[in-house]
Amino acid sequence: MRTILPFTLIVATTLSASSTAKPNAVKTNPSPTAPTAVHIDSNVNKQLVADFYELAFNRHQPVEAAAKYLAPQYIQHNPGAPDGAQTFVTFFEGFFQTHPTAHVQIKRMLADGDLVAVHARWTQDQTDLGNAVVDIFRIANGRIVEHWDVVQPVPEQSFNSNTMF
């Protein structure tokens, strides 16, 4: 701890002495050729996810969807699914063989910077009540790099007159 503390004090003192900006100010470079901050377009990210859904889940083309939209190092937070674009492909190729009429209907989409949330109804066939699903995706460099989801079966009866969608 003794060797770290003096180093930390030297770095902190050097940084504070070299900076005249306010603590929360964003520093900009006035040079017209200097790199600028990356602007994240939430609408572009929402469209990317919508296009991914259509290709992967409604047109049943997981190979093409993964190649076009998933990063190779795709991170999966669903504890029942492994990481990786190839495991996504393998799972959904098998799923669509046993559920050839599976369909997803996007009900709403929300985006905040690099995150896109989708509230959707998934059905396996025309008789299936389906599942209410919320998927959250993180987008980087035009690819889906990370995924979280929450799934809830649509019940036959509800204790209220509200729908899940």
N, C-alpha and C positions, 0 to 999 in steps of 0.2 A: 504494500500500500504506500510506503514512503516514496518509492521510485515513481509510482503512477501519479501521485498528488502533485509533485513539482512539475511534471510534464504537462498535466492537465492545466495547472495555473499558467504555465508559459504559453500554451496554445490559446487559452481563453483570453489572456492579457494581450497577446499578439492580435487576435481576431478583433477584440473590442477596440484596440488602438488603431487598427487599420480601417475600421468601418465608421463612417459618419452618418449612415442611414439610420432611420428609425427601426426599432427592433422587428416590427412586422412588415416593413416595407419590402416590396418586390424590386429587386435590382434589375435594371435593364441595361443593355449595351447600345449606345447610340449609333454604332456603326451600321450603315445600311447593308453591309455584307455579312454581318455577324449572325450566327444562328439565333432564331427567335424561339419563344416558348411554343410548345406543341399545342395546337388547338384541337380539342376533342369535340367532334360534332355528334351530339347525342342522336340526332335524326338519322345520320348515316349508320351509326351502330344499331339503331332499331331496325333499319331496313336490312342490314346484314343478317341479323338474327331472324327476321321474318322470312328472308330468302332461304336461310339455312333450314328453318322449320318446314317450309314448303317442299324443298328438294329432299330432305332426309326423311321426313315423317309422313307427308301426304303423297309424294311421288314415289316413295319407298326406294330412294337411291342413296343409301348411306355411304357407299364407296365414293360417289361423286361429291356428296355433301362434305364428307370429311376432307377430301383432297382440296376442295375449294375454300372451306370455311374454318376448319379446325387446325390449330397449331399442332405440330408433331408432339410437343411436350404437354399436350392437353391435360390439365389437372382436374380430377374428378373428386368432389367432396361427398358424393353419395357413398355411404359405407358399403353398399352392395355392388359397387362397380369399380374396377381398377382404372388407373390413370392410362392415358394414351389414346391417340386417334384410332389406332388399329383395333383396340378392344371395343371401342364404340362401334366400329364397322362390324366386327364379328358378332357382337350382341344383336344389333338391329337386323343384320342379314338373317339370322336365325329367327328373330321375333317376327319378321314379315313373312317368313315361310309358313309359320304356324298361324299368323293373323294377317292374311292378305288384304283384308278390308279395314285394317286399323287406320284411324284418322285423328288428326288433332285440329281443333278449332281455337284459334287465338281469340280471346275475349278482350284483352287489354294488354298494352305494353307501356312500361315506364322506363325512362333512361335518365341516368345521372352520370355524365362524363363517360368513363369507360365501362360502366355497369349498365346492363339491360335486364329488366325483370319482365317475365311473360306470365300472365295468368291465362291458363288454357284448359280446355276440356279435351281429354284423351278418351277415345273409345276404341275397343278392339273389333267391334262389329256393330251392325244396326240394332241389335237387341241389348247391347251393353249400356248400362247407365253411365259408365265411365268413371273417370277420376278427375278431380279438380287438382291441377298441378300449377305450382309456381316454380318456374325455373329462373335462376339468376346466372347471368353470364358476364364474364369480364373479357373485354376486347382489347387487344394490343396489336398494333401494326396490321389492322384489317383482318385479324383472325380471332377466333374464339380460343382463349387460352385457359379459361377456368370456368367451372360449372358447379352450382349448388342447386338442390331441388327439395321441394316439400310436396308430398302427394297425399291426397285425401279421397277415399272412395265417395262417390255420389250415392247417398242412401235412397232406398225406396220411399221412405217416409221421413219427414222433417218435423221438428217440434215447433217450427215457425213457417210463415208463408213466404219467407225470403228465399231466393234461389242462391246457389253457390256461385252464380255467375252474374 
